[in-house]
Amino acid sequence: MKPVNTSDQLSKIVIEGYKSIAKCELEMGCLNVLIGANGAGKSNFIGFFRLIAVLLDQRLQSLVGKSGGPDTLLHFGRKKTEALSAELYFGNNGYKFTLEPTNDNRMMFQREALWWNMSGDKGVSSGHFESQADQHKTGIKQYTLPIMRRWRVYHFHDTSDSAKVKQTHRINDNDFLRENGANLAAFLFRLQKHHASHYKRIVKTIQLVAPFFGDFYLRPTPDNPDFIQLEWTEKEQDIPFKASELSDGTLRFILLATVMLQPENYMPSAIIVDEPELGLHPYAINVLADLIKSASSEHQLIISTQSVELVNQFDAEDLIVVDKHQGASTFKRLNNDELGEWLEDYSLGELWKKNILGGRPQR
């Protein structure tokens, strides 16, 4: 595992009592690739980072209500799990909380604190229904809360005709690329105008996997200059096509390339993507792996995948194997040394298929 290189990156995570995760304690690196069978718990691990965003935005009770109550968030419900707790470490600093269900089907903070290893927990509070982390008077919050707020959990699965990435949207919605890519055209328009070198790199990378692709055709919509819609042209042609005329795989790759190659000042503190390989050609998966490895040299990435081709592009120590035992998700990092003899004859993907690594369906 390549260790994190700054205190702006998550160095360790502990989760207890969240959905399929009874207990998880993981050292985190710059690149963290989760592999495992369907239903093992990869998506729940990814989803935990969405929960953090909800907490910090003070939308916990809304989430609990929409989810169907505390039992949907607690591991096998409140009859088995009394509370959901977590600890997040950023070098010497950290954030921790414990949530417990109430009789009126809400969740309450049994405890919420910031942490510094020289003096322990700071600003401890309890009995509240929405996060009070912003109200802590300790200076630790400036080293923890902004980092967590800059996590982005990208989800590009929806490429249907009604997908938001294909619709018109406000041209000034361009501060960052939204998690579902809904403002892709506005974001690319901004890059084209103000970050030309990054924009050109994105276009050239797309052309590696889609040789027919010429460029984006970015302009305000003729009917309303406050809106924009994703359009593009074929190589050596000037007729604009709509996003709906891109294949699903090409559109997803465009979104992924934009995430990985965006300018430094737009970059999230952690890039989190669930199954980025969905719908991609094997060659596109290889290019994606190069983008992921390149981005992880400076930034923290958390990826979950089902793709043998993608796994083949990484080192064993980048992988986290997710299995399920007696209904609970388990998380295990691999060790290059332990797999040394195997790796002389087989690729990582082959070892995964042979169930040497774990992370395969269990009978």
C-alpha positions as CSV (number, residue, x, y, z in Angstrom):
1,M,0.0,0.0,0.0
2,K,1.3,3.4,-0.9
3,P,0.7,5.4,2.3
4,V,-1.1,8.8,2.2
5,N,1.3,11.6,1.6
6,T,-0.5,14.5,3.3
7,S,-2.8,15.1,6.4
8,D,-5.4,16.2,3.9
9,Q,-6.0,12.5,3.1
10,L,-7.8,9.9,5.1
11,S,-5.2,7.7,6.8
12,K,-7.5,5.3,8.7
13,I,-11.2,4.6,8.9
14,V,-13.2,2.7,11.5
15,I,-16.9,1.9,10.9
16,E,-19.2,-0.1,13.2
17,G,-22.8,-1.0,12.8
18,Y,-23.5,0.5,9.3
19,K,-25.7,-1.6,7.0
20,S,-23.7,-4.8,6.2
21,I,-20.6,-3.5,8.0
22,A,-20.6,-4.8,11.6
23,K,-17.0,-3.7,12.1
24,C,-14.4,-2.4,9.7
25,E,-11.0,-1.0,10.6
26,L,-8.8,-0.1,7.6
27,E,-5.5,1.7,7.0
28,M,-6.1,3.8,3.9
29,G,-3.6,4.5,1.1
30,C,-3.5,6.9,-1.8
31,L,-5.1,4.2,-4.0
32,N,-7.8,1.9,-2.5
33,V,-9.4,-0.6,-4.9
34,L,-12.3,-2.6,-3.4
35,I,-13.0,-6.0,-5.0
36,G,-15.6,-8.5,-4.0
37,A,-18.7,-10.4,-5.0
38,N,-22.1,-8.8,-5.6
39,G,-23.7,-8.0,-2.2
40,A,-20.4,-8.3,-0.3
41,G,-20.6,-4.7,0.9
42,K,-18.4,-2.7,-1.5
43,S,-21.3,-0.3,-2.2
44,N,-22.1,0.1,1.5
45,F,-18.5,1.1,2.1
46,I,-18.7,3.7,-0.7
47,G,-22.1,4.8,0.5
48,F,-20.7,5.5,4.0
49,F,-18.9,8.5,2.4
50,R,-22.3,9.8,1.2
51,L,-23.5,9.5,4.8
52,I,-20.6,11.7,6.0
53,A,-21.7,14.4,3.5
54,V,-25.3,14.2,4.8
55,L,-24.1,14.5,8.4
56,L,-22.0,17.6,7.7
57,D,-24.8,19.2,5.7
58,Q,-27.1,18.6,8.7
59,R,-29.5,16.5,6.7
60,L,-29.4,13.3,8.9
61,Q,-33.0,13.2,9.9
62,S,-34.1,13.8,6.3
63,L,-32.0,10.8,5.2
64,V,-33.3,8.6,8.0
65,G,-36.9,9.4,7.1
66,K,-36.4,8.8,3.4
67,S,-34.5,5.6,4.0
68,G,-37.3,4.1,6.1
69,G,-36.0,4.7,9.6
70,P,-32.9,3.8,11.6
71,D,-33.2,0.1,11.0
72,T,-32.2,0.5,7.4
73,L,-28.9,2.1,8.4
74,L,-28.1,-0.1,11.4
75,H,-26.5,-3.5,10.9
76,F,-29.5,-5.9,10.9
77,G,-31.5,-3.2,12.6
78,R,-31.7,-2.0,16.2
79,K,-32.5,-5.5,17.6
80,K,-29.0,-6.5,16.8
81,T,-27.1,-3.2,16.6
82,E,-27.5,-0.5,19.3
83,A,-25.6,2.2,17.5
84,L,-23.7,3.3,14.4
85,S,-20.3,4.7,15.0
86,A,-17.2,5.8,13.1
87,E,-13.8,7.2,13.5
88,L,-12.0,9.1,10.6
89,Y,-8.3,9.9,10.9
90,F,-6.3,12.5,9.0
91,G,-2.8,12.2,10.3
92,N,-2.9,13.5,13.9
93,N,-6.4,14.8,13.6
94,G,-9.8,13.0,13.4
95,Y,-13.6,13.1,13.6
96,K,-15.7,10.6,15.4
97,F,-19.4,10.1,16.1
98,T,-21.9,7.6,17.4
99,L,-25.5,7.6,16.3
100,E,-28.3,5.8,18.2
101,P,-31.9,5.2,17.2
102,T,-34.7,6.9,19.1
103,N,-38.2,5.7,19.9
104,D,-39.7,8.1,17.4
105,N,-37.6,6.7,14.5
106,R,-35.0,9.3,14.4
107,M,-31.3,9.0,15.0
108,M,-29.5,11.0,17.7
109,F,-25.9,11.8,18.3
110,Q,-24.9,9.8,21.4
111,R,-21.5,11.4,20.9
112,E,-19.7,13.7,18.4
113,A,-16.1,14.9,18.7
114,L,-13.0,16.0,17.0
115,W,-9.8,14.4,17.9
116,W,-6.1,15.3,18.2
117,N,-3.6,12.7,19.4
118,M,-1.7,15.0,21.7
119,S,-4.7,15.7,23.8
120,G,-7.5,13.3,22.9
121,D,-11.1,14.2,22.1
122,K,-12.1,17.9,21.8
123,G,-15.4,19.6,21.7
124,V,-17.4,16.5,22.7
125,S,-21.2,17.0,22.4
126,S,-24.2,14.6,22.7
127,G,-28.0,14.5,22.6
128,H,-28.3,16.5,19.3
129,F,-30.1,15.4,16.1
130,E,-27.9,17.2,13.6
131,S,-24.1,17.6,13.5
132,Q,-22.6,20.3,15.7
133,A,-19.1,19.8,14.3
134,D,-19.2,23.3,12.8
135,Q,-19.9,24.8,16.2
136,H,-16.8,23.3,17.8
137,K,-14.5,26.1,19.0
138,T,-11.3,24.0,18.6
139,G,-9.0,24.7,15.7
140,I,-9.0,21.0,14.8
141,K,-12.1,21.5,12.7
142,Q,-10.1,23.4,10.0
143,Y,-8.0,20.3,9.5
144,T,-10.9,17.9,9.2
145,L,-14.2,19.3,8.2
146,P,-13.1,21.0,4.9
147,I,-11.4,17.8,3.8
148,M,-14.5,15.7,4.3
149,R,-16.7,18.3,2.6
150,R,-14.4,18.1,-0.5
151,W,-14.9,14.3,-0.9
152,R,-16.8,13.5,-4.1
153,V,-18.7,10.2,-4.5
154,Y,-19.1,10.0,-8.3
155,H,-21.9,7.8,-9.7
156,F,-22.1,7.7,-13.5
157,H,-24.4,4.7,-14.0
158,D,-27.4,6.5,-15.4
159,T,-26.8,7.2,-19.1
160,S,-30.5,6.7,-20.1
161,D,-32.3,9.2,-22.3
162,S,-33.5,11.0,-19.1
163,A,-30.1,11.2,-17.5
164,K,-29.3,14.6,-16.2
165,V,-25.9,14.8,-18.1
166,K,-27.9,14.8,-21.3
167,Q,-30.3,17.6,-20.3
168,T,-29.9,21.4,-20.5
169,H,-28.6,22.9,-17.3
170,R,-27.5,26.3,-16.1
171,I,-24.3,27.5,-17.7
172,N,-23.0,29.0,-14.4
173,D,-23.3,25.7,-12.6
174,N,-19.6,25.1,-13.0
175,D,-17.9,25.4,-9.6
176,F,-17.2,21.6,-9.6
177,L,-18.3,18.6,-11.5
178,R,-21.4,17.2,-9.8
179,E,-21.5,13.7,-8.5
180,N,-23.8,12.5,-11.3
181,G,-22.1,14.6,-14.0
182,A,-25.3,16.6,-14.5
183,N,-23.4,19.8,-15.2
184,L,-20.7,18.3,-17.4
185,A,-21.3,20.7,-20.3
186,A,-21.1,23.8,-18.1
187,F,-17.9,22.5,-16.4
188,L,-16.2,21.7,-19.7
189,F,-17.2,25.1,-21.0
190,R,-15.4,26.7,-18.1
191,L,-12.3,24.5,-18.6
192,Q,-12.3,25.3,-22.3
193,K,-12.2,29.1,-21.5
194,H,-10.0,29.2,-18.5
195,H,-7.9,25.9,-18.4
196,A,-7.2,25.2,-22.0
197,S,-4.3,22.8,-21.4
198,H,-6.4,20.6,-19.1
199,Y,-9.3,20.8,-21.5
200,K,-7.1,19.6,-24.5
201,R,-5.8,16.8,-22.4
202,I,-9.3,15.6,-21.7
203,V,-10.2,15.7,-25.4
204,K,-7.0,13.8,-26.4
205,T,-7.6,11.1,-23.8
206,I,-11.2,10.6,-25.0
207,Q,-9.9,10.3,-28.6
208,L,-7.7,7.4,-27.4
209,V,-10.8,5.3,-26.7
210,A,-13.2,6.9,-29.2
211,P,-11.1,7.7,-32.3
212,F,-14.2,9.1,-34.1
213,F,-14.5,11.9,-31.4
214,G,-13.4,15.3,-32.6
215,D,-14.2,17.8,-29.9
216,F,-17.0,19.2,-27.7
217,Y,-19.2,21.8,-29.2
218,L,-19.8,24.0,-26.2
219,R,-22.1,27.0,-26.5
220,P,-25.1,28.6,-24.7
221,T,-28.4,27.2,-26.0
222,P,-29.8,29.3,-28.8
223,D,-33.1,29.8,-27.0
224,N,-31.6,30.8,-23.6
225,P,-28.0,32.0,-23.1
226,D,-28.2,31.1,-19.4
227,F,-28.3,27.4,-20.3
228,I,-26.1,24.9,-22.0
229,Q,-26.3,21.3,-23.3
230,L,-23.6,18.7,-24.0
231,E,-22.8,18.6,-27.7
232,W,-19.9,17.2,-29.7
233,T,-18.5,16.8,-33.2
234,E,-16.9,13.9,-35.1
235,K,-13.4,14.2,-36.2
236,E,-13.0,16.5,-39.3
237,Q,-16.7,17.3,-39.2
238,D,-18.5,20.4,-37.9
239,I,-22.1,19.1,-37.5
240,P,-22.9,19.0,-33.7
241,F,-24.4,15.9,-32.2
242,K,-26.3,15.7,-28.9
243,A,-25.0,13.6,-25.9
244,S,-27.8,11.1,-26.6
245,E,-25.9,10.1,-29.8
246,L,-22.9,8.9,-27.7
247,S,-22.8,5.3,-26.6
248,D,-23.2,4.7,-22.9
249,G,-19.6,3.6,-22.5
250,T,-18.2,6.6,-24.3
251,L,-20.3,9.0,-22.2
252,R,-19.2,7.3,-19.0
253,F,-15.6,7.5,-20.1
254,I,-15.9,11.2,-20.9
255,L,-17.2,11.8,-17.4
256,L,-14.4,9.7,-15.8
257,A,-11.7,11.4,-17.9
258,T,-13.0,14.8,-16.8
259,V,-12.9,13.7,-13.2
260,M,-9.3,12.4,-13.3
261,L,-7.9,15.2,-15.5
262,Q,-9.6,18.2,-14.0
263,P,-7.4,21.1,-12.8
264,E,-5.8,20.9,-9.4
265,N,-8.0,23.7,-7.8
266,Y,-11.2,21.7,-8.7
267,M,-9.9,18.4,-7.5
268,P,-11.8,16.7,-4.6
269,S,-9.8,15.8,-1.5
270,A,-10.8,12.2,-2.3
271,I,-12.2,10.8,-5.6
272,I,-14.6,8.0,-4.8
273,V,-16.2,5.9,-7.7
274,D,-18.4,2.9,-7.6
275,E,-17.7,0.5,-10.6
276,P,-16.1,3.0,-13.0
277,E,-15.6,0.2,-15.6
278,L,-19.4,-0.2,-16.3
279,G,-20.0,-0.4,-20.0
280,L,-16.3,0.2,-21.0
281,H,-14.4,-1.6,-23.7
282,P,-11.3,-3.5,-22.3
283,Y,-9.0,-1.0,-24.0
284,A,-10.9,1.9,-22.4
285,I,-10.5,0.1,-19.0
286,N,-6.7,0.0,-19.5
287,V,-6.7,3.7,-20.3
288,L,-8.9,4.3,-17.2
289,A,-6.5,2.4,-15.0
290,D,-3.6,4.6,-16.2
291,L,-5.7,7.7,-15.3
292,I,-6.5,6.3,-11.9
293,K,-2.9,5.5,-11.1
294,S,-1.7,8.9,-12.4
295,A,-4.3,10.7,-10.3
296,S,-3.4,8.7,-7.2
297,S,0.2,9.9,-7.3
298,E,-1.1,13.3,-5.9
299,H,-4.7,12.5,-4.7
300,Q,-6.6,9.9,-2.8
301,L,-8.8,7.5,-4.7
302,I,-11.3,5.0,-3.5
303,I,-12.6,2.7,-6.2
304,S,-14.9,-0.4,-6.2
305,T,-14.8,-2.7,-9.2
306,Q,-16.0,-6.0,-10.6
307,S,-13.6,-5.9,-13.5
308,V,-10.8,-8.4,-13.9
309,E,-9.2,-6.2,-16.6
310,L,-9.1,-3.3,-14.2
311,V,-7.7,-5.3,-11.3
312,N,-4.9,-6.6,-13.6
313,Q,-3.6,-3.0,-13.9
314,F,-3.0,-2.5,-10.2
315,D,-0.6,-3.9,-7.5
316,A,-1.8,-6.4,-4.9
317,E,-1.3,-3.8,-2.1
318,D,-3.7,-1.4,-3.8
319,L,-6.5,-3.9,-3.4
320,I,-9.0,-4.4,-0.5
321,V,-10.8,-7.7,-0.7
322,V,-14.4,-7.5,0.5
323,D,-16.1,-10.8,1.6
324,K,-19.2,-11.6,3.6
325,H,-19.2,-13.9,6.6
326,Q,-22.4,-14.6,8.6
327,G,-24.0,-11.6,7.1
328,A,-21.2,-9.2,7.9
329,S,-18.8,-7.6,5.4
330,T,-15.1,-8.1,6.0
331,F,-12.3,-6.0,4.5
332,K,-8.8,-7.3,4.0
333,R,-5.7,-5.7,2.4
334,L,-3.5,-7.9,0.3
335,N,0.3,-8.4,0.8
336,N,2.6,-8.5,-2.2
337,D,5.1,-10.7,-0.4
338,E,2.5,-13.3,0.5
339,L,1.4,-13.5,-3.2
340,G,5.0,-13.4,-4.6
341,E,5.1,-17.0,-6.0
342,W,1.6,-16.8,-7.3
343,L,2.3,-13.5,-9.2
344,E,5.2,-15.1,-11.0
345,D,2.7,-17.3,-12.9
346,Y,-0.6,-15.5,-12.8
347,S,-2.0,-11.9,-13.0
348,L,-4.0,-10.5,-10.1
349,G,-7.2,-10.8,-12.0
350,E,-6.5,-14.5,-12.7
351,L,-5.8,-15.1,-9.0
352,W,-9.1,-13.3,-8.2
353,K,-11.0,-15.6,-10.6
354,K,-9.3,-18.6,-9.0
355,N,-10.4,-17.4,-5.6
356,I,-6.9,-17.2,-4.3
357,L,-7.5,-13.6,-3.2
358,G,-11.0,-14.1,-1.9
359,G,-13.7,-11.7,-2.9
360,R,-15.7,-14.4,-4.9
361,P,-19.2,-15.6,-4.2
362,Q,-19.4,-17.9,-1.3
363,R,-21.7,-21.0,-1.1
